[in-house]
Amino acid sequence: MSPSGVVFIGIGGSVVALDCATGSEIWRTQLRGSDFVNVVVADGDIFATTRGTLFCLDLATGQIRWRNPLKGLGYGLTTIAAPGASGNSTAVVQKRRHGQEAGAAAATTAAGS
């Protein structure tokens, strides 16, 4: 993982994490539908909205932690504002990616034994 960071994009009903230096995809999570997705990083989580539902995703893996259908509010575009937005997203994703690479290296070594 590059030290230059990670960018999170919302597109086509998905949230995608990309390495800023290479553009390589780190992870992708399909949320709902194929519409616009609004994304905010705050307090070590990703909050994303699409088709009237708010999702909380794990920053390192993209795994959905919870969802709220925001009943009765419709399916229009949603704005997200979250206090405590932090710049630690790169470190969290780098740590997770490093752990995956180390696990893959150990599996390769074990397979070659």
C-alpha positions in Angstrom: 0.0 0.0 0.0 1.3 3.4 -0.9 1.9 6.0 1.8 0.0 8.5 -0.3 -3.4 7.2 0.9 -6.7 5.7 0.1 -9.8 7.3 -1.6 -13.3 6.0 -1.1 -15.8 6.5 -3.9 -19.5 5.9 -4.2 -20.7 4.8 -7.6 -23.4 2.5 -9.1 -24.8 1.4 -5.7 -21.3 0.5 -4.4 -18.5 1.9 -2.3 -15.0 1.3 -3.6 -11.7 1.8 -1.8 -8.8 2.7 -4.1 -5.0 3.2 -3.5 -4.4 6.9 -4.3 -0.9 6.2 -5.8 -1.8 3.4 -8.2 -5.6 3.5 -8.6 -5.7 -0.2 -7.6 -8.9 -1.4 -6.0 -8.5 -2.5 -2.4 -12.1 -3.6 -1.8 -15.6 -3.1 -3.2 -18.9 -3.4 -1.4 -22.3 -3.5 -3.3 -24.9 -1.7 -1.2 -28.2 -1.4 -2.9 -29.4 -0.8 -6.4 -27.3 1.0 -9.0 -27.8 4.6 -8.0 -25.7 7.5 -6.7 -23.9 6.7 -3.4 -22.9 9.5 -1.0 -19.9 8.6 1.2 -18.4 10.2 4.4 -15.5 8.9 6.5 -15.9 9.6 10.2 -14.4 8.1 13.4 -12.9 5.2 11.7 -16.1 4.2 9.8 -17.5 4.8 6.4 -21.1 6.1 6.2 -22.8 5.7 2.8 -26.3 6.4 1.6 -28.2 5.1 -1.5 -31.8 4.5 -2.3 -33.1 5.7 1.0 -30.8 3.5 3.2 -27.9 4.6 5.4 -25.0 2.0 5.7 -22.1 1.9 8.1 -19.1 0.1 6.6 -15.8 -1.2 8.2 -13.1 1.1 6.9 -10.5 -1.6 6.4 -12.6 -4.3 4.8 -15.8 -2.6 3.5 -17.9 -5.1 5.4 -21.4 -3.7 6.2 -21.6 -3.2 10.0 -25.2 -2.1 10.0 -27.9 -0.5 7.9 -30.9 1.8 8.6 -33.7 1.9 6.0 -34.6 5.5 7.0 -38.3 4.5 6.8 -40.7 7.2 5.7 -38.1 9.5 4.2 -38.1 8.4 0.6 -35.3 7.5 -1.9 -33.9 10.9 -2.8 -30.3 12.1 -2.6 -29.1 12.2 1.0 -26.5 14.5 2.6 -24.3 13.1 5.4 -22.6 15.2 8.0 -20.7 13.5 10.8 -18.7 15.1 13.7 -15.3 13.7 14.4 -14.3 13.1 10.7 -10.7 11.9 11.0 -7.7 11.4 8.7 -6.8 7.9 10.0 -8.4 6.0 7.2 -5.1 5.4 5.4 -3.5 3.8 8.5 -6.5 1.5 9.1 -6.6 0.3 5.5 -2.8 -0.1 5.3 -2.8 -2.2 8.5 -5.5 -4.4 7.1 -3.9 -4.8 3.7 -0.5 -5.5 5.3 -2.1 -8.3 7.3 -3.6 -9.8 4.2 -0.3 -9.7 2.4 1.5 -11.3 5.3 -1.1 -14.1 5.4 -0.8 -14.7 1.7 3.1 -14.9 2.0 2.8 -17.4 4.9 0.3 -19.5 2.9 2.7 -19.5 -0.1 5.6 -20.5 2.2 3.6 -23.3 3.8 2.4 -24.6 0.4 6.1 -24.7 -0.8 7.2 -26.8 2.2 
